[in-house]
Amino acid sequence: MTRHVEKAMGTVFSFDVRHDADDAVARAVAWLHHVDEVFSTYRPDSPVSRLARGELGPADCPPEVGQVLALCAETERQTDGYFTAFPGGRLEPSGLVKGWAIEHASQLLTEAGAPRHCVNGGGDIQLGPDPFPWRIGIAHPLRHGELSAVVTGHDLAVATSGSAERGPHIIDPHTGLPAADLASLTLVGARLTAVDAYATAAFAMGEAARDWVEEQPGLEAYAVTVRGRTWQTSGFAAFTAAGEASAPPGYAVR
């Protein structure tokens, strides 16, 4: 068993691997730091910062930049513009980069022969193709120290967007105002690249997120409104009913 905690990309990543996988975790950690070096908007010398200032063109950047920008454009299209890599008109792809980086770190572990793992980056989680389910606790945004739900599964991604810790910071791109309907929104799906970006977009949609998620194949949602009411999409219960007795401890999701 290998457990590791690493600070990168402005947050904390934790690896819980049910194998002896020190080398594989080291490669995954190196990958996260590489992503930070390329995509950080806080580093003036990063390729993304230089691209935003017009000092580089897309072709002059590492190939990962073009891949991420293409994913951002597709996500913007699929979310009717509620996700954007250009908030306020400036390049800022971080809303997709973290989930993409975590998903790839999970793939590195699986390819190294360590499929029984959980990679957690700031509360956004990718579970490996472990035959045994994990339990992921969803923190209640209005009741400190309490869980509002528990997700159970494997080969799964879980991402939560909300205002409980950072205040109303998620902007509705269509109005330019902070999204104010929901206290938190958790999405469950297969791969964290999409799930994490969609969680941000769906939170910005507010109450309209429920109908939008229902239309997305393989995606389910659980929400807590600012008044404390909860709702979930029609398939979310499938991730809360099975395997809890045999599941190892999970993690609280923001």
C-alpha positions as CSV (number, residue, x, y, z in Angstrom):
1,M,0.0,0.0,0.0
2,T,1.2,3.5,-0.9
3,R,-0.1,6.7,0.4
4,H,1.3,10.1,-0.5
5,V,0.3,13.8,-0.2
6,E,1.7,16.4,-2.5
7,K,1.2,20.2,-2.9
8,A,0.9,21.3,-6.5
9,M,-1.2,23.5,-8.7
10,G,-2.2,25.6,-5.7
11,T,-3.9,22.8,-3.9
12,V,-3.2,19.5,-2.1
13,F,-3.2,16.1,-3.9
14,S,-3.5,12.8,-2.1
15,F,-2.8,9.3,-3.4
16,D,-4.3,6.2,-1.8
17,V,-3.0,3.2,-3.7
18,R,-3.8,-0.3,-2.6
19,H,-0.5,-1.6,-4.1
20,D,3.2,-1.1,-3.4
21,A,3.5,1.6,-6.1
22,D,6.1,4.2,-4.9
23,D,7.6,4.5,-8.4
24,A,4.3,4.9,-10.1
25,V,3.2,7.5,-7.6
26,A,6.4,9.4,-8.1
27,R,5.8,9.5,-11.9
28,A,2.2,10.7,-11.3
29,V,3.5,13.4,-8.9
30,A,6.1,14.5,-11.5
31,W,3.3,14.8,-14.0
32,L,1.3,17.1,-11.7
33,H,4.3,19.4,-11.3
34,H,4.8,19.4,-15.1
35,V,1.2,20.5,-15.6
36,D,1.7,23.3,-13.1
37,E,4.8,24.5,-14.9
38,V,2.9,24.6,-18.2
39,F,-0.5,25.8,-17.2
40,S,-0.1,28.0,-14.1
41,T,-1.6,31.4,-14.6
42,Y,0.3,32.6,-11.5
43,R,3.7,31.9,-13.1
44,P,4.5,34.7,-15.5
45,D,6.9,32.5,-17.4
46,S,4.5,29.5,-17.9
47,P,3.6,28.8,-21.6
48,V,-0.1,29.6,-20.8
49,S,0.8,32.9,-19.2
50,R,2.9,33.8,-22.2
51,L,0.2,32.7,-24.6
52,A,-2.3,34.9,-22.8
53,R,0.0,37.9,-23.2
54,G,0.5,37.1,-26.9
55,E,4.2,36.3,-26.5
56,L,3.6,32.8,-27.8
57,G,1.3,31.3,-30.3
58,P,-0.5,27.9,-29.7
59,A,2.0,26.2,-32.0
60,D,4.9,27.5,-29.9
61,C,3.5,25.9,-26.7
62,P,4.0,22.3,-25.4
63,P,1.5,20.0,-27.2
64,E,-0.6,19.6,-24.0
65,V,-1.7,23.2,-24.4
66,G,-3.4,22.6,-27.7
67,Q,-5.0,19.5,-26.4
68,V,-6.4,21.3,-23.4
69,L,-7.6,24.3,-25.4
70,A,-9.5,21.9,-27.7
71,L,-11.1,20.2,-24.7
72,C,-12.1,23.6,-23.4
73,A,-13.7,24.6,-26.7
74,E,-15.7,21.4,-26.8
75,T,-16.7,21.8,-23.2
76,E,-17.9,25.3,-23.8
77,R,-20.0,24.1,-26.7
78,Q,-21.5,21.2,-24.7
79,T,-22.4,23.5,-21.8
80,D,-24.0,26.2,-23.9
81,G,-21.2,28.6,-22.8
82,Y,-21.5,28.1,-19.1
83,F,-18.0,26.8,-19.1
84,T,-15.4,29.1,-20.7
85,A,-11.6,29.2,-20.8
86,F,-11.8,33.0,-21.2
87,P,-13.5,34.4,-18.1
88,G,-13.4,38.1,-18.3
89,G,-11.9,37.8,-21.8
90,R,-8.5,36.5,-20.6
91,L,-7.2,32.9,-21.1
92,E,-7.7,30.9,-17.9
93,P,-8.2,27.2,-18.6
94,S,-7.7,26.1,-14.9
95,G,-11.4,25.1,-14.7
96,L,-10.5,22.1,-16.9
97,V,-6.8,21.6,-16.3
98,K,-7.0,20.2,-12.7
99,G,-9.5,17.4,-13.6
100,W,-7.6,16.6,-16.7
101,A,-4.3,16.3,-14.7
102,I,-5.8,14.1,-12.1
103,E,-7.4,11.8,-14.6
104,H,-4.1,11.4,-16.4
105,A,-2.3,10.7,-13.0
106,S,-4.9,8.0,-12.4
107,Q,-4.1,6.5,-15.9
108,L,-0.4,6.5,-15.1
109,L,-1.1,4.4,-12.0
110,T,-3.3,2.0,-13.8
111,E,-0.8,1.5,-16.6
112,A,1.9,0.8,-14.0
113,G,-0.2,-2.1,-12.7
114,A,-1.8,-0.3,-9.8
115,P,-5.5,-0.1,-10.6
116,R,-6.7,0.0,-7.0
117,H,-6.3,3.7,-6.3
118,C,-7.9,7.0,-5.4
119,V,-6.4,10.2,-6.6
120,N,-7.9,13.3,-4.8
121,G,-7.0,16.8,-5.9
122,G,-8.6,19.5,-3.7
123,G,-11.7,17.4,-3.3
124,D,-12.1,16.3,-6.9
125,I,-11.5,12.5,-7.2
126,Q,-10.7,9.9,-9.8
127,L,-11.1,6.3,-8.8
128,G,-9.2,3.6,-10.6
129,P,-10.7,0.4,-12.1
130,D,-10.6,-1.2,-8.7
131,P,-13.0,-4.2,-8.5
132,F,-13.9,-3.2,-4.9
133,P,-16.0,0.0,-4.4
134,W,-14.8,3.1,-2.6
135,R,-17.0,5.4,-0.5
136,I,-16.8,9.1,-1.1
137,G,-18.3,11.4,1.4
138,I,-19.9,14.7,0.1
139,A,-19.5,17.4,2.7
140,H,-22.6,19.4,3.5
141,P,-21.9,23.0,2.4
142,L,-24.1,24.6,5.1
143,R,-23.4,22.3,8.1
144,H,-19.7,22.2,8.9
145,G,-18.5,18.7,9.7
146,E,-21.5,16.9,8.3
147,L,-21.9,14.8,5.2
148,S,-24.9,15.3,3.0
149,A,-24.5,12.1,0.9
150,V,-22.1,9.2,0.3
151,V,-21.2,8.1,-3.2
152,T,-20.1,4.4,-3.7
153,G,-18.3,3.1,-6.8
154,H,-15.1,2.4,-8.7
155,D,-13.7,3.5,-12.0
156,L,-15.5,6.7,-11.3
157,A,-15.0,10.5,-11.1
158,V,-16.5,12.7,-8.5
159,A,-16.3,16.5,-8.5
160,T,-18.0,19.2,-6.4
161,S,-18.3,22.9,-7.1
162,G,-19.6,25.3,-4.4
163,S,-19.4,28.5,-2.5
164,A,-19.0,27.2,1.1
165,E,-15.2,27.6,1.3
166,R,-14.4,30.5,-1.0
167,G,-17.7,32.4,-1.1
168,P,-19.6,33.2,-4.4
169,H,-16.6,32.9,-6.8
170,I,-18.1,31.0,-9.7
171,I,-19.4,33.4,-12.3
172,D,-22.2,32.9,-14.7
173,P,-20.6,33.8,-18.0
174,H,-23.9,34.9,-19.5
175,T,-24.6,37.5,-16.8
176,G,-21.1,38.2,-15.4
177,L,-22.5,37.8,-11.9
178,P,-21.7,35.1,-9.3
179,A,-24.0,32.1,-9.4
180,A,-26.3,32.3,-6.4
181,D,-28.9,29.4,-6.6
182,L,-26.8,26.5,-5.2
183,A,-24.6,26.0,-2.2
184,S,-22.9,23.0,-3.8
185,L,-23.3,20.7,-6.8
186,T,-21.6,17.3,-7.0
187,L,-21.3,15.5,-10.4
188,V,-20.5,11.8,-10.8
189,G,-19.3,10.3,-14.1
190,A,-16.6,8.2,-15.6
191,R,-13.7,10.6,-16.3
192,L,-12.7,13.6,-14.3
193,T,-11.7,15.9,-17.2
194,A,-15.3,16.3,-18.2
195,V,-16.8,15.8,-14.8
196,D,-14.8,18.5,-13.1
197,A,-15.3,21.1,-15.9
198,Y,-19.0,20.2,-16.1
199,A,-19.4,20.7,-12.3
200,T,-18.2,24.3,-12.6
201,A,-20.5,24.9,-15.6
202,A,-23.5,23.2,-14.0
203,F,-23.1,25.2,-10.8
204,A,-23.2,28.4,-12.8
205,M,-26.5,27.2,-14.4
206,G,-28.1,27.1,-11.0
207,E,-31.5,25.3,-10.8
208,A,-31.3,24.8,-14.6
209,A,-28.5,22.3,-14.0
210,R,-30.8,19.5,-13.1
211,D,-32.4,19.3,-16.6
212,W,-29.1,19.8,-18.3
213,V,-27.4,17.0,-16.4
214,E,-30.4,14.7,-17.1
215,E,-29.7,15.1,-20.8
216,Q,-26.0,14.1,-20.5
217,P,-25.3,10.4,-20.8
218,G,-23.3,8.8,-18.0
219,L,-23.5,11.9,-15.8
220,E,-25.5,12.3,-12.5
221,A,-25.8,15.2,-10.0
222,Y,-26.6,15.9,-6.4
223,A,-27.2,19.5,-5.2
224,V,-27.7,21.5,-2.1
225,T,-29.4,24.8,-2.6
226,V,-28.6,28.0,-0.6
227,R,-31.8,27.3,1.4
228,G,-30.7,23.8,2.3
229,R,-33.0,21.9,0.0
230,T,-31.4,19.0,-1.8
231,W,-32.2,17.5,-5.2
232,Q,-30.6,14.7,-7.3
233,T,-30.9,13.5,-10.9
234,S,-32.8,10.3,-11.7
235,G,-29.7,8.0,-11.8
236,F,-27.8,9.4,-8.8
237,A,-29.3,6.8,-6.4
238,A,-27.4,4.1,-8.3
239,F,-24.1,5.5,-6.9
240,T,-25.4,5.5,-3.3
241,A,-26.9,2.1,-2.8
242,A,-24.4,-0.6,-3.8
243,G,-21.3,-1.9,-2.0
244,E,-21.2,0.3,1.0
245,A,-20.6,-2.6,3.5
246,S,-17.4,-3.7,1.7
247,A,-16.1,-0.4,0.7
248,P,-12.9,1.0,2.2
249,P,-13.0,4.4,3.8
250,G,-13.4,7.3,1.3
251,Y,-12.8,11.0,1.3
252,A,-14.9,14.1,2.1
253,V,-15.6,16.1,-1.1
254,R,-15.7,19.8,-0.9
